[in-house]
Amino acid sequence: MSVLQSSGHRERTLTLPYSAVQATFWMSYCVFIGFAAVYLQALGYSNAELGAVLAAGSLFGSLLGPALSSRIDRDARCTAGGLTPPVLAAQAIAIAVLLAHPVKGISVSVGFACYIAFAMSVNSLNLKLYTDAISRGARVDYAFARGMGSSAYVLVSVALGALAERDPARVVPLAGAVLCALQFAAFLSLSRSMPSAPAARREEARGSSLAAFARKNGRFCALLFGTALIFYSHNAVCSFLINIVRNVGGDTRTMGVLNGFMAAVEIPVMLLYTRLFGKRDAAALLRASFVFFTLKAAAIALAPSVPLLGAAFVLQAPSFALYTAAIVPYVSKTIPHEDSAKAQSLAFTMTTVGSVLASLIAGRLYDALSVTATLWIGCAACAAGSAISIISCRSAGSPEAPQRPAE
């Protein structure tokens, strides 16, 4: 709160309110992704049917998030702060449908798909709030805030694993409703602390369309394609974790503990990322994470018991946690600010695309093949995606990477 920027604005530290935004989003994510299979199976959905619901919601979310972000980049009147309340309201309406009619059928299928779509889109707006705060001279330790998100995820996962054992059809959507309200409270807290945009910034050139952005950033788009394959493998595990846990002798409570453990091992990497890796090349860190994604996929496929499955999840730290902490600053440094909302949203959307692919393909594979065979197919996809992503990842100072002024 003490350093004066060259623009004349007092530097603010928004890490704590932004941590609340991240924590409430990832707690919500634990509900609509981590416990989706538990909820839908409790209502009588098969793996293929719940996969179709997850795919529909994820696909809608993967289109809605970038569309909102592109609108923000191209229209000065449209902001992340202005779009967040209506998106959260739409999420609340979808949850209300689930609570009002908890029976397998069209209302639950459409309601849960819409719940996923609107809930996922919130993160695209959260990422834009981060880039807005940085561009206005505020200080935000993104990796720390994201680490707090994982910490909150752990708490919700363990609690829901126990609570959902008795009545998942009621507990899961009820938890979603509470967390939707908490997300809105966290958003209000951050909005009140956010510095206003300098007048000169309000008049700056707007970003390009999605098509023009893709033409200008071919290598970045190749990176996105590779990460989509990686996250197919990742979501083939996370979205169907109950199947994997039961395959090695566990149950819903075991799944909740393992889900929480997975998130717990991410926390040290995220909380200490800035201190340990803040001065390192984000591209090199991303490449390392891609290698560990493949090693983790192989270790999960090989695990014959709950303890060894838990041991495989230790690799969540150098894979998912390192990727998550590095990708946002990587995009921030390699993509101009006027296209930042699109780029950050697309990077997150690739995790959603991976979820769509996993829901469509892995759901059917789990019904048709053994759990182990399905996991090895995912491992092969992860290896291919890692190779593509490693080749496509570039350092901020490379000739193809746009140079941005220091913030």
N, C-alpha and C positions, 0 to 999 in steps of 0.2 A: 504493500500500500504506500510505498514511499518513493519509488523511482519515477522521475518524470521522463516521459517519452519525448522524442523530437517533435511529435505532433502536438505536444502540449497537453496530452491527456495523462492523468495519473494512472499508473499501472495498478490494476486490481488483480488479486488472486482469487480465481473462481473455482479452484480445484474442489473445495468442499461441496458447494451447491451442485457442481457438475457431477461429483461422485454420487450424490443423491439421485440425480437423473439416471446415471448408469445403473445404480443399484436397483432402482425400481423397475427399470426396463428388463434387466436380466433375471430378476425374480419372476416377472411376468413371462419371460421367455421359457423359464423352467416349467411353468404351468402349461403353456400352449404347445410346446414341443416335447419337453421331457416327459410329461404325463399324458400326452395325447393318446398314445396307444393304450395306456391303462384305462383312461376314460372311455374311449370308443369301444374297446373290447368288453368293458363292463356292460355296455349297452347292447352287445351282441354282434359287433362288427368283426368281420374276418380281417386277416392281415391285408389282403388285397383291397377290401372295401375301405379300411381305414387309411391305406396307402393312397387311394384315390381322393379321399377327403383332404389328406395332408398335401397331396400334389396340387389340388385345386386351390387351396388356400395359399400355399407357397407361390404358385404361379401368379395368382392375382396380386400377391404382395410384391413379387419380383417385378411386376409391371407398374404397380402403383407407386412404389418408392422412387424409382428413377424418374417417373413422370412428374411427380411432385417436385423432385429436385431440379429437373430440367426447367420447370416453370419458375422456380425460385431464381435460377441463374439468368433467365431471359426476361423476367418481369420485375422491375424495381418495386412494384406495389405488393408483390407476393413474398412473404418471409416465412422462415421456419417457425418463428414465434406466432405468427398469425394462423398457420395451418395446424399446429399441434393440438389446440383445443378441439376443433371439429373432428380430427382423426381419432382422438381419444374418446370423444362422444360416440362416434360410430362403433368403436370397439366395445363400449359399454352396452350399446343396443344389442350387438351380437351376443354378448354374454347373457343379457336378459332373456333372449330367446332360449338359450340353453337351460337356464334356470326354470323357465316357465314350462318347458315341455321336454323333460329328460327321458325321451323314448326314441329308440332307433327309428329313423325315417328322414324325410326330406328336410324338415325344419332343423333337426340336429346337424345333418350333413351340410346344409347351406350355412347354418348359423356358425358351426365350428370353422368352416372354411373362411367365412368373413372375419371371424375372430382372429384367426391366424394372419390374414392379409392386413387388416388394419393395425394389429399389434406389431407386426414386423415393420410396417411403414414408419412407425414412430421412430425407429432407430435411424432411418435416413435423415429425419428431421433433427434428431439429437446430434448426429455428426455435423450437420450444417450449423447448429448452434455452437459447436466447438470451433469450427473454422471462423465463424463470425466473431466469437470472443477473441480469438488469436489476432484476427485482422484489425480489431479495434483496440489492440494494445493490452488486453488482459492476459494474465498468466494462467494456463490450465495444464496441469500434468495429466495428460490423457491416460498414460499407462497406469498411473496410480488410481485414477478414477475408474478405469476399466477393471483394475484389480479389486476395487471395492464392489464392483458389479459381480465378480466371481464369488467374493466372500458372501454376499447376500444370496447368491444362487445356492451356495452350499446349505445355508440355513433353511431355505425354503424346500430344497430337495429332501433333506433329511426329515423335516417336519411333515411334508406331504407324503413321503414314503410310509410314514406311520399312520397318518390320518386317513389316507386314501385306501388303506387296507380294508376298512369296514364299509365305506360308502363312496366309492370314487365318482359315481354319477352325480352326486351332490357336492362333494368336497372340492373337486377340481374346478368347476365353473365358479363356485363361491369364492375360492381363492383368487381366481382371475378378476372377479369384480372388486375385491378389496384392493388388489394391486393396481388396478386401473385408476382407482381413486388416489392411491399414493403417488402414481406417476404424475397425475395432474398437480398434486401439491408440490412435488419436486420441481416440476416445470415452472410453476408460479414463483418459487423461491429463486430459481436461476434467473428468470426474466427480470425480477426486481433488482438483481445485482448486475445485470448486463450493462456495460457502457453503451452509450448511444453511438451510432455510426457517424464519423466525421462527414461534414457536408460534401467534401470533395469525393469521398467514397461513394456517396449516394448517386453521384453523377457519372461514375465510371462505366466503361463499356460493359455491356451484358455478355453473357456466355453464348456459346454456339449451341445449335440443336444437337440432339443425340446422334443423328446421322453424320453431321459435320465433325462432331467430336471423335467419332469412330474413325473417320477418314484421316484425321490429323494425328491420331494416337494409336496406330496399328499395333505397335509393340505392347502397349499397355493393354489393349484388347486381347492380345494373345496371352498375356499374363492372366487376364480375367478368365479366359477359356480354361487354362490349366488349373486355376484354383477351383473352378466349377467341378472338374473331375475329382480333385482332391476332396472336395466337400461332399461329393456323392458318396465316397467311401466313409467319410466322417459321419454323415447323417444315416448311412446304412447301419451304423452302430447306434448312434444316439437316438434316432427316431424309433428304433426297434429294440432298444436295450433290454426290455423285458424278455424278449425271445432269447437273446444271448445269455442272459442271467439264468433263465430257466434251463437252458441247454447244459449249463455246468452245475446245476443243482440248487440254484437260488430261487427266491420268490420276490414279491413286490417290495417287501421291506429291504431285502438285500439290494434290489435295484436302487431304492432311494439312497441307501448308504453309499453304493458305488458311484451313483450320479453325483452325490455330494463330494466324494473323495476325488473324482475327476476334476471338479471345479476347485477343490482345495489345493491340489498340486499346481494349479495355474497361478494362485495368488502371489507366491513369492516372486515369480518372474515378472508379473505385472507391477507389483508394488515397488520393486527395486529396479525396474527397467531403466528409468531415466538415470539413476545413480550408476548402474553398472554398464549400461549400453548406450546412454544418451549421446555420446560423442562418436559412436561407431557408425559405419555406413549401414543405413537401414536395409539397403538392397542385399548386403552380405548376410545380415541377420535373417532376412526372408528366405534366402537360399538355404540356409541351415535348417530353418523350420520345415521347408518342403521335404528335405531328406528325412527328418524325424517323423513326419506324417506317414511316410511309407513304412518305416521301421515299426511304428505303433500299429499300423494296420496288420502287419505280419504277426506281431506279438499277440494281438487280440485273437487272430485266427488260430494261432497255435495253443492258446490257453485252454487247458483241460479241466480247470477247477476255479472256484470263486477266488481263492487267494492268488492264483497266478493271473487271473483276469484283472484283479486289482493291481498286481505288479505291472501288467502291461499298460494300465492307465497312468502309471507314473510318467510315461512318455508324452502325456498330455502337456507337460510343462515345456519341453523344448520344441514341441510341434505347435499345437493350437495356441498356447499362451504366448509364445514368442511371436508367432504370426500376428495375433490379435494386437499385441503391443506395438509391433513395427509397421503394420500396414497403413495405419492412419497417418503417422508422420511421414512415411514414405510417399503416400499420395500427396500430402500437403506440400512436400518439397519438389515433387516432379511434375505437378499439374498446376497451371496458373489459377489464381484465386477466382477469377470470373467463371471458371468451370469446376470449382471445387465441390459444389453440392452434388453435381452429376457424378464426378469421379469417386467421391467417397461413397455415394449411394450405390454406384455400380459395383464397387469393391465389396460392400456388404451384401449386395444382391446376389453375387456369385455364390455366397454361402446358401442363399435361398434357392438358387437354381440347382445347386447340389442337393438340397432337400427335396426339390421337385423330382429330380431324377431318381433319388433314393426311394421316394414314396411310390413312384410309378414302377420302377424296375425291381428294387429290393423287396418291396411288399409281395410281389408275385413270386420272386425267387425263394423267399422264406416259406411260401406255401408249397412250391413245387420241388425245392431241393432241401438239403440239410442246411442247418445254420452254418456249419463249418464251410461248406461249398460256397454259400452266399458270401461269407466273409472273405474268402480267397478271391472271388471275382471282384469284390470291392478293393482288395489290396492291389490287384492288377491295374484297375482304373486309377488308383492313387499313384502308383509308380509312373504311369504315363503322364498324368497331370503334373507330377513333380518335375519330370524331365522338361516339359513344355514351359513351366513356370520359371525354372532355373535359367533356361536359355533366354526368356523374355524379360527377366528382371534386370533393371539397369540402375547404375549409380546416379545420384543426383547431379553429379558433375560431368556426366557423359555428354557427348555432342547432341544426342537426341533429347536429352532432358532439358526442359525449359528452366532457365535460371530465375529464381525468385529473390526479391530483396529480403534482407534479414528482417525478422519480425522482432 
